[in-house]
Amino acid sequence: MKKVAIIGGGITGLCSAYYLIKEGYKVTIIDKGDITGGASFINAGYVTPSHFKPIAEPGMITQGIKWMFNSSSPFYIKPRWDMEFFKWAWYFKKSSTRKNVEKAIPVLVELNLKSRDLYMEMLETLDFDFHMEKKGLLMIYKTAKNHDHELKLAERGKDLGLEVSVLDKVGIKAIEPGLKEDVLGGVHYLCDTHSTPNIFMKNLKKWLVDNGTNFILEKNVTGFKTEENSLKAMITETESIEADEFLVATGSWTFEMTKQLGINIPIQPGKGYSMDVFRKTDIKLPAILTEAKVAVTPMQNFTRFAGTMEFSGNNSSIQTNRVETIANAASNFYKDLTITEKEKKLATSGLRPVSPDGLPFIGKSSKYSNLSIASGHAMMGWSLGPVTGKLISEIIGNRKTSVSISPFNLERF
C-alpha cells in the first residue's frame, strides 16, 4: 500500500485525503494546528459557480491603493515594507487584464460546477453526514451602479449556462421579506449551494480517522529529506515521516513551505473575518451585500456574517473597525437586525491563500517527482475543496484528470 504524507489539514488537505483513501492509499496528515479553526472553518460556506470572475481583474490594484489608508475598506492592503508582497503585487497587476480574465472564466465555472457535483456525491455516499442546501445565492444591491454591474454579470452567467434569475424590488422582497425598503433588487444564482463548514470539517476528519488516516497535529514541518529528484521524508520537531508521495496543501503558508525546497509558489494571505449569530434572524437565503462585499449565510442553527479581504501578512489579528463594517452592513440591509457587542467580540479571522491571477496552483512539481502542490484558491477554497482533492488523487495515481490542469501550472510565474 502506497503511503502519502499531506502537509495541511484544511479543506484541500482533508478532501485530498478522502479521495486518496478511496483509491487505497495510506494517508498521514501533518498540521501545525489542531484542525479546529482557520479559513476552512470560518468561511461563508458557499459552493459558487456564480463566482466566475477571478479576483485579479482590471482596476483591482488601483482600487486597493485607493483603499490602502482606509483600514475598514472591503479590500485593504496594510502599508508595509515586504519584498515578497511587492513581487506578488507585480504578478497580480500583470495578471489583471481583460484577456486573462476571459481565459479564467470558463476554467472557474467548470471547476466550481464539478466541485458542486462532488459535494453532492459525497453527501449521497453516506460516508459522513454534513449540511448542504441548494437555495442559490443572492447578489443584493442598493445603488444604480451596482444594479448595472450585477445585471451585466447575470447576463454573462446566463451565457455560460448558469441558472440565473434577475429580481426587482418586489421580487427580491418576496423571497427575502426581511430586507430593508431601500434595497433596489438582486440577482439570484440558483446554481449555487451552501453548507456549514464546521460540521463538514469535523465529520470528514472523523471519517478519515475511522478509515485509518494518521493525524500528526500541532507539529511544524521544519525540513525535508531529499535524494536526487525525490523527497524521502518530511521532518518535524520530533520525528521524520517517510512516504512514497507528498502533498503540500498549506494554504497561506505555501510560499514559506515550498521555499524550503527551492520552489517558488507566489501566494499571499488574504485575511477574512466572520461572526456567528445563534439567535433567530429570519434570513432565509445566502446573500452577498454587494456595496459592502459582505456574505450572509443561514447555516445549521446559526447565521454567519463574513467578509473583507485584508493583506497584512500571515497573522490572525483582528481589527475591530473591520468587524464593525461587517456588522453595520448587516444592519443596513436587514430590518430589525443588530449584531450585539458580545457577538462582535467573538468574531474570528482566517487566511485565504491568494494567487496572483485568481487561479489555484494544482499539480506535480518538476523538481521532485513525488511532490504535488495544491493551494492558492483565494476566496473559492471552500467551493473547490472536493474537485481539488479529486484532482490530487488522479495526479498521484498518474491517471487522466477530471478537468485539464494546465491553467494551474505550478511554474506559471
LINQUIRA-V70030 format. One record per residue. N is the residue number from 1. NEAR is the number of other ideal C-beta (glycine too) atoms within 12 Angstrom. Layout:
N;NEAR, N;NEAR
//
This chain:
1;14, 2;22, 3;28, 4;44, 5;45, 6;50, 7;47, 8;49, 9;44, 10;50, 11;47, 12;52, 13;50, 14;47, 15;46, 16;49, 17;48, 18;44, 19;42, 20;43, 21;32, 22;27, 23;25, 24;17, 25;31, 26;25, 27;45, 28;40, 29;44, 30;42, 31;38, 32;29, 33;28, 34;18, 35;32, 36;20, 37;24, 38;39, 39;45, 40;43, 41;38, 42;40, 43;46, 44;47, 45;45, 46;46, 47;46, 48;41, 49;38, 50;43, 51;39, 52;38, 53;36, 54;37, 55;40, 56;39, 57;30, 58;21, 59;18, 60;33, 61;28, 62;17, 63;21, 64;32, 65;20, 66;16, 67;26, 68;21, 69;13, 70;22, 71;26, 72;25, 73;26, 74;34, 75;35, 76;32, 77;35, 78;28, 79;18, 80;18, 81;9, 82;19, 83;11, 84;24, 85;28, 86;20, 87;19, 88;34, 89;28, 90;19, 91;30, 92;39, 93;23, 94;20, 95;31, 96;28, 97;21, 98;16, 99;15, 100;30, 101;26, 102;18, 103;22, 104;35, 105;30, 106;25, 107;33, 108;42, 109;33, 110;29, 111;42, 112;44, 113;34, 114;29, 115;42, 116;40, 117;25, 118;33, 119;41, 120;20, 121;23, 122;32, 123;26, 124;14, 125;18, 126;11, 127;21, 128;24, 129;20, 130;37, 131;27, 132;35, 133;25, 134;24, 135;29, 136;34, 137;45, 138;43, 139;43, 140;45, 141;35, 142;26, 143;18, 144;13, 145;14, 146;26, 147;27, 148;18, 149;20, 150;36, 151;26, 152;19, 153;30, 154;33, 155;16, 156;24, 157;36, 158;21, 159;15, 160;27, 161;15, 162;33, 163;24, 164;31, 165;28, 166;28, 167;32, 168;19, 169;21, 170;16, 171;21, 172;34, 173;24, 174;18, 175;26, 176;34, 177;19, 178;29, 179;36, 180;23, 181;16, 182;18, 183;34, 184;31, 185;33, 186;42, 187;40, 188;34, 189;42, 190;26, 191;33, 192;45, 193;38, 194;43, 195;43, 196;32, 197;43, 198;32, 199;23, 200;37, 201;39, 202;26, 203;27, 204;43, 205;33, 206;21, 207;27, 208;35, 209;24, 210;15, 211;24, 212;20, 213;34, 214;25, 215;29, 216;31, 217;22, 218;16, 219;24, 220;24, 221;38, 222;21, 223;21, 224;34, 225;24, 226;23, 227;13, 228;11, 229;16, 230;22, 231;39, 232;25, 233;25, 234;40, 235;24, 236;24, 237;15, 238;13, 239;20, 240;22, 241;32, 242;23, 243;34, 244;26, 245;37, 246;46, 247;52, 248;48, 249;50, 250;42, 251;48, 252;42, 253;35, 254;43, 255;37, 256;29, 257;37, 258;37, 259;19, 260;27, 261;31, 262;16, 263;31, 264;26, 265;45, 266;35, 267;47, 268;43, 269;39, 270;45, 271;43, 272;46, 273;45, 274;45, 275;40, 276;34, 277;33, 278;18, 279;17, 280;14, 281;31, 282;18, 283;34, 284;26, 285;38, 286;42, 287;47, 288;39, 289;42, 290;33, 291;28, 292;34, 293;35, 294;39, 295;45, 296;48, 297;46, 298;35, 299;36, 300;24, 301;16, 302;26, 303;35, 304;43, 305;49, 306;48, 307;45, 308;43, 309;36, 310;43, 311;41, 312;30, 313;25, 314;32, 315;18, 316;23, 317;20, 318;27, 319;25, 320;19, 321;20, 322;38, 323;35, 324;29, 325;36, 326;42, 327;38, 328;24, 329;35, 330;40, 331;26, 332;27, 333;37, 334;36, 335;20, 336;16, 337;27, 338;19, 339;33, 340;18, 341;14, 342;15, 343;27, 344;29, 345;15, 346;23, 347;36, 348;31, 349;36, 350;40, 351;42, 352;46, 353;51, 354;47, 355;44, 356;39, 357;36, 358;41, 359;44, 360;48, 361;44, 362;45, 363;34, 364;34, 365;32, 366;16, 367;24, 368;29, 369;21, 370;33, 371;40, 372;48, 373;50, 374;54, 375;49, 376;50, 377;48, 378;42, 379;41, 380;43, 381;53, 382;51, 383;45, 384;51, 385;49, 386;45, 387;45, 388;51, 389;46, 390;38, 391;43, 392;49, 393;36, 394;28, 395;35, 396;38, 397;25, 398;15, 399;15, 400;12, 401;28, 402;27, 403;29, 404;19, 405;31, 406;15, 407;29, 408;38, 409;23, 410;35, 411;18, 412;26, 413;25
//
